[in-house]
Each structure stands twice: as structure tokens, then as C-alpha cells.
Amino acid sequence: MISKLQLAAFLIAASCACTQQVKETPPPEQKVAANPFLEEYGTPFSVPPFDRIKNEHYLPAFEQAMELHRRQIADIVGNPEAPTFENTVEAKNRSGESLTRMIRTFFGLMSAHTNSEMNKIAQQVIPKLTKHEDDILLNQDLFERIKTVYQKKDGLKLTAEQNTLLQELYLDFARGGADLGEKDQQRLREINKRLSLLNLKFKGNILEENNKFELVLDKQEDLAGLPPRVIAIAEKTAKERGHEGKWVFTLHNPSLTPFLQYSKRRDLREKMFLGYTSRGNHGDELDNKENLKTIIALRLEKAKLLGYKTYADFKLTRRMAKSPKNVYKLLNQIWKVALPAAKREAAELQALIEKEGQDFKLQAWDWRYYAEKLRKAKYDLDENELRHYFKLENVIEGVFEIAAKLYGIQFTERADIPKYQKDVRTFEVQEKDGSHIGIFYVDYFPRASKRGGAWCGNYRNQSRREGKKITPVIVNVGNFSQPIGDKPALLSFEEVETLFHEFGHALHMLLADVTYAGSASAIKVDFVELPSQIMENWASETEVLKRYARHYETGEPIPDRLIEKLEKSRHFNQGFKTIERLAASFLDMDWHMLQKAPDTDVLAFETKSMEKIGLIPEILPRYKSHYFRHIFSGDYYSAGYYSYTWAKVLDADAFEAFKQAGLFDQKTAESFRKNILGRRAAEDPMVLYKRFRGAEPKIEPLLKRKGMIGEEK
């Protein structure tokens, strides 16, 4: 099913069936010459022909693919035979392959390597895709066929995966408005169209804000405290932006984060921090406040049309959490132990400020600076020294080696596979016996054409068709520290953990072993972060660090003294990290728990939400409403940002199994691959988790890992 819900958030991961390229020849009279989307790709492993794709190819190919999909749906509806799983559910799941291919490629590139023309194309194509999806979901004849099969499912002897696919497909239609009257269906169409464009606008505004901001410095004294590497990046950025002889700092993480950590200029830290936290809040054409209020109002109207009290109720019925009550219970359970920890941390930072003879009160733009100073004072741990051991190429080799030891797979770089940008690297993934698993792209450096953050996407999901395995094509995208001069890319440990995190997502997609791509892409948002977050654990284990963390000049492994410092500091600043993420989760839920359209100022609503939970002023939510891209640039994470915390409970509990049996215990790894990575969304996620772990997850391992219970604070 083509899903606008995922188009705008996980743009690459649309929830439609996707298989390896098959021959779907459009009507001759409509075929556009030399359009790579309208012919067989002819590339290794049928990856997208990035080297041949031009902007003018997209719209004609989208039109062709939608027309072909319409005919496939008409064939299903017009089938004179009685509805069966095969001729209705499987047929529906297999339909739209060409359109899926278009969606994944176009929107994948829109996130990773966009341009102004692609943004204009998106403005044209998104309403068409939204209408196309609504035409399918509101097709009463198609729904009746699906409903007929659904009502007979208990007697059909379906496999667990088939049963899941049928249930999810039925819910797609039932929750897509198929049972509504004609008037309500028309209103739902209008809502969906407006939401699709508003989501795109929200996302586009943030990208423009990110690229628009720059802090230009022209005096050496303004650079006080900044490491040479950070200064060199700023000098390079200044040259690229036409500020020769100056230094430019931007809102991209490799520039923003170290500036806030090391700059001695408090006034400049404030400028950088406010530049980041005021995005979408300037009262200009890029302001997102009224935009997000309209999004909330439309989502609520949609939920009520479909019979739900709130949009959170609508979303959560199809997730592990099941209800808002369960989400709030989890968030509050952790909040009550994390908030005191954050307050203790704030008091320590304030004491450090006063010890230095300063008389100001700690503010949000001071936190990272004084936390870094306190960490160095407490543990003698200097992030810049750590960076010398985290050369990007070594970290990549490290995650590949971990995957090899856990799952017996191997990664081989390929130079013959098309890529969409020169910095992208491409790998073939194989089983130990050499059999092909999939293709893996990595794209790790920031640029103006790429949105901020880090993510994992797919250009093709794994599935099977007629006994043949369709192999996945996966990409990891990040915005990490770049090479400067003759120095390679040296990562912070936080960037290392992010790389491990996204690689965990990639393994989840690469090692999928399901029949239906539809079920593989319908994974619950509060389960999807388990494979990524559990992967982070290996990054800091001594046995693993000794293998991949090597000095970029000498090749010597990271010394024991640094590993010991890392271990001793693992609970440091955990209150802050936990609270800022929980605060954003509460904010997300509060917006989507509204029972009437918001009639208050966005900032006032946010303030009230944070006051309700007692957030201290020294910490802001990880994302303020007007740049909360997770929940307003698309629908995948709406009423779902809690999932990072939910999955942390899962991953901490699951990693205990590896700690108990051994980091690379083959029996444990095989079970995790088979029951978690391999099954994706083929069955209920809690069933899969219990099959691996033997019981439901406990919260205590997470709290212990954060140092909030069971150890000295």
C-alpha cells in the first residue's frame, strides 16, 4: 500500500509492497523515451540507476506507475472468482511495484540529496499520490473482497505471516475510511491532501532554516576554547560560503555540537543555541507554528471521522503500546527517577560556574559547555583525544566485523554500482558461503542538499516471489565530522554510537527473511528502534573497542586508560539525556491527546506541557514544537516519539541475554537474527520478543544502565 503517512517521515520507507524489478511495460503510447524508470534498470542487482536519473524523468514515471497500479487494482476487483487470500490479499500486496520503486527512489533522494527542482516536483506529485492512495483505500469493491477473506481467516489455515498481512491490510482499509459515507469520505480526502502538503512544507522550512543560518566570525579571540579541528571545519565552511579569511559555524551537528561544548564565548554559544532552537519560529515565511496547529487540527478531525477520541488513540491501537495510558505510564515511570538525576546534574554544573567566579545562572546554552568541563574534571576524559581513535573508516570496519562475528555475514566494497553522490560508498552484503544478501550504501557527510540528522532507508525491501528471494537495497545516511586537510574523518563517541545505531536498522532490513514486503515494511514504530538501539551496546564494550578503535596515525588500539575512563563516565549526564528525550515524548503525546483543535499559542501550549511534568528551565525538550520534524514533517512518528524510550527498555533487557551468554554467543545471536531481525513485522512484535527472550521485557535493566537504580548515583 502506498502510504503518505510514511512518505513524509520515513520518506524512503513507504509502506507499499516492493520487490526486485519485474517487467511491467507501460502502454506504448504513454512511454517516455530514455526514461530509466520505464525500462529495466540493467544495473548490478537492479539497484536504482542513479547515474542516469534526471529530474525530468520523475513526473512521467510517476504517472505511468500510478496508471499501471490502477489497472492492477481494477484486475483484482474485476476478478470473477470468489475472493481468496491468493487472488485478493497477495495480489493487492504485489500490486504497485513500479510505483513503490519510484516512491523509494524519489523521496529517498529528497532526504539525502535534494535540489530546488525536486522540491517543486514533490509539490506536484504528493497530492497525486495522496489521491491515488485514497482512491484505493476508499474503493468499496476492493474492501469488500478483502473483508470477505478477513471474515473467513480462521478457517483458511494461514501462516503467521499471512495472517499478519491480512490483518494489517484489513486495518489499512478499515482505518482508511472504507466504511465511511460518501460525504465523510470526501472530507477525508481533503484532509489527507492538505496534510500531505503541510508535512512537506514543515520539513522544507526546517531544511531552509538549517541552510540559512550561519555564525560568521572574523576575530581570533572569538574562537577561544574551540579545538583546532572545529576551527578548521569552520574555515573550510567559510571558504565554501564566500567568507574568505573568516570562520563560519552552522547548525549541522559537526559544527553546532562542538561549538556548544567548547566555545568560551558565552554570548556566541547563546547565538548558536538560539539559532538552533528558534528554527520555524521567526514569524516569517518559514515559520511553522500555524502550520503545525493546522496539522494537529486536521489529524484530530481525521481521528474523529474514523471513530477515535484523539489522534493518539487512533495511532496507538496499531502499536505495541496499544493505548495512551500505557505510553504515559512508561514515560512517567522513568521520568520520576530521571528528573532528580537531572536536577543533581544541574546543581553540579551551577556549582562549577560559581567555583570559576561567575555569578550567572546556568542556562540551556551553557549545559554542554559546563558538562564537558565537568566530565573532564571528574574523569580526565577529553573527547578530542578520544576522536583520534575513531577514524570513520575504522568504525565502519568495526561494525562490519561485529556483524560478521554475530551473524556470519560479510561486506565487500563495490566500485561498479551506481551511486547518487561522490561521497557515498557501496557494499555488497553476503552470507559466509558467499550467497548474496543485499546492497548497502553509506552516506555520512553533511551537505546543503541533505536534511539534518541520521537515518536508515531502503530502496528495496526483502521479500519472496514465486520462490525467488528478492534482495534488499539499504542506505545509512548521517551528518558526521568530515575529513579536514590531511586528517581523516575523526568521529566523536556520540557520532560512533549514532553510526552503530543506524547500522542496527540496516541489519534489520538486510537480514529480513519474509515472504511479503508489505509485512516487512509495516513494522511497529515502537519496535523498529530495538535492532538499532541494541547495536549501540557493542560500541562501548572493551572487547569490541580493542578491535576497531585504533589511533588514526599509529594504528595502536585504544589504551586501557581511555576505556576505563569511558566506562567510569558511562552514567555521566544521563539525567540530561533522558529528560530531554522524555520531554519531547510528553510534548508529542500532549499535542496528539487534544480533543479539540488547538486554540492557543504554540509556545504557550508547549510551556504548559513542560510545566505539567516539571521540566527544569536549564533543559529544553530535545525538539521544540516548531522544528519537531519527527512528528510534523510526516506521520510515522506522530504520537510515537516515545518509541525511542519504549525500545530502550527492550534493548537493555535484550542485551542482558548477550551479556549473560557472551557478546558473540552464537546461539543467542542466531535466536536474535531468527526471531527479531529475520521476522521484521511478520508477527506481533511482543510474540517475537518473548520468543527471543523467553519473557516480556523488564524496565530495571534500563534504569541500571543509566545509573538511576542499583548503583551509586
QUIPE-V487480 format. One record per backbone hydrogen bond with DSSP energy under -1.0 kcal/mol. CO is the residue of the C=O (numbers start at 1). NH is the residue of the N-H. If there is no record, write none. Layout:
# QUIPE-V487480
CO/NH, CO/NH
This chain:
# QUIPE-V487480
3/7, 4/8, 5/635, 12/14, 27/30, 32/35, 35/38, 43/46, 44/47, 48/50, 49/52, 49/53, 54/57, 55/58, 57/61, 58/62, 59/63, 60/64, 61/65, 62/66, 63/67, 64/68, 65/69, 66/70, 67/71, 68/72, 69/73, 70/74, 71/75, 72/76, 73/77, 74/78, 76/79, 84/88, 85/90, 88/92, 89/93, 90/94, 91/95, 96/100, 97/101, 98/102, 99/103, 100/104, 101/105, 102/106, 103/107, 104/108, 105/109, 106/110, 107/111, 108/112, 109/113, 111/451, 115/119, 116/120, 117/121, 118/122, 119/123, 120/124, 121/125, 122/126, 125/129, 126/130, 127/131, 128/132, 129/133, 130/134, 131/135, 132/136, 133/137, 134/138, 136/139, 138/140, 139/143, 140/144, 141/145, 142/146, 143/147, 144/148, 145/149, 146/150, 147/151, 150/153, 152/155, 153/156, 159/163, 160/164, 161/165, 162/166, 163/167, 164/168, 165/169, 166/170, 167/171, 168/172, 169/173, 170/174, 171/175, 173/178, 177/180, 181/185, 182/186, 183/187, 184/188, 185/189, 186/190, 187/191, 188/192, 189/193, 190/194, 191/195, 192/196, 193/197, 194/198, 195/199, 196/200, 197/201, 198/202, 199/203, 200/204, 201/205, 202/206, 203/207, 204/208, 205/209, 206/210, 207/211, 208/212, 209/213, 215/249, 217/247, 219/222, 220/223, 221/224, 223/226, 224/264, 227/231, 228/232, 229/233, 230/234, 231/235, 232/236, 233/237, 234/238, 234/248, 235/239, 236/240, 237/241, 238/243, 239/242, 243/246, 247/217, 249/215, 252/255, 252/256, 253/257, 255/259, 256/260, 257/261, 258/262, 259/263, 264/266, 265/269, 266/270, 267/271, 268/272, 269/273, 270/274, 271/275, 272/276, 273/277, 274/278, 278/281, 280/288, 284/287, 288/292, 289/293, 290/294, 291/295, 292/296, 293/297, 294/298, 295/299, 296/300, 297/301, 298/302, 299/303, 300/304, 301/305, 302/306, 303/308, 304/307, 310/314, 311/315, 312/316, 313/317, 315/318, 316/319, 321/323, 323/327, 324/328, 325/329, 326/330, 327/331, 328/332, 329/333, 330/334, 331/335, 332/336, 334/337, 334/338, 335/339, 338/342, 339/343, 340/344, 341/345, 342/346, 343/347, 344/348, 345/349, 346/350, 347/351, 348/352, 349/353, 350/354, 351/355, 352/356, 353/358, 354/357, 363/366, 366/370, 367/371, 368/372, 369/373, 370/374, 371/375, 372/376, 373/377, 374/378, 375/379, 376/380, 382/386, 383/387, 386/389, 387/390, 388/552, 390/491, 391/395, 392/396, 393/397, 394/398, 395/399, 396/400, 397/401, 398/402, 399/403, 400/404, 401/405, 402/406, 403/407, 404/408, 410/430, 412/428, 421/424, 425/442, 426/414, 427/440, 428/412, 429/437, 429/438, 430/410, 431/434, 435/431, 438/429, 439/474, 440/427, 441/476, 442/425, 443/478, 444/480, 447/450, 449/114, 455/477, 457/475, 460/473, 463/470, 465/468, 468/465, 470/463, 472/439, 473/459, 473/460, 474/441, 475/457, 476/443, 477/455, 484/487, 487/484, 489/392, 492/496, 493/497, 494/498, 495/499, 496/500, 497/501, 498/502, 499/503, 500/504, 501/505, 502/506, 503/507, 504/508, 505/509, 506/510, 507/511, 515/464, 516/520, 517/521, 524/527, 524/528, 527/530, 529/533, 530/534, 534/537, 541/545, 542/546, 544/547, 544/548, 545/549, 548/550, 549/558, 551/555, 556/551, 559/563, 560/564, 561/565, 562/566, 563/567, 564/568, 565/569, 567/570, 569/572, 571/574, 573/577, 574/578, 575/579, 576/580, 577/581, 578/582, 579/583, 580/584, 580/622, 581/585, 582/586, 583/587, 584/588, 585/589, 586/590, 587/591, 588/592, 592/312, 601/605, 602/606, 603/607, 604/608, 605/609, 606/610, 607/611, 608/612, 610/615, 616/619, 624/627, 625/628, 627/629, 628/632, 629/633, 637/640, 640/643, 641/644, 642/646, 643/647, 644/648, 645/649, 646/650, 647/651, 648/652, 649/653, 650/654, 651/655, 654/657, 655/659, 656/660, 657/661, 658/662, 662/665, 665/669, 666/670, 667/671, 668/672, 669/673, 670/674, 671/675, 672/676, 672/677, 673/678, 676/680, 678/513, 679/682, 684/688, 685/689, 686/690, 687/691, 688/692, 689/693, 690/694, 699/703, 700/704, 701/705, 702/706, 703/708, 704/707
